[in-house]
Amino acid sequence: MTQPSQQDEQTPAQPYVAQLAPGEYWWCACGRSSRLPFCDGPPSAADCTPLRFTVTRRPRIVWLCGCGHSRHKPYCDGRHNRLPGKPR
């Protein structure tokens, strides 16, 4: 699995690319997990609610949101390309 580059105001996060086996997963919604893009435990803040998603078919490659702005979380929809500071 590849991880996004260090996120700052000039470089929005990129998606995580992962090959996932069938099963249940928890996507980290707050970005504070040490196992991004997956949640690593109970939320440490009230504003942090992980998102459960299920892979039902054979192992497949998925693109998981790394910027937190996707309209189709936990999956990437390319919105990171339209964030302020992203070169065109």
Secondary structure, 3 states (H helix, E strand, C coil): CECCCCCCCCCCCCCEEEEECCEEEEECCCCCCCCCCECCCCCCCCCCCCEEEEECCCCEEEEECCCCCCCCCCECCCHHHHCCCCCC
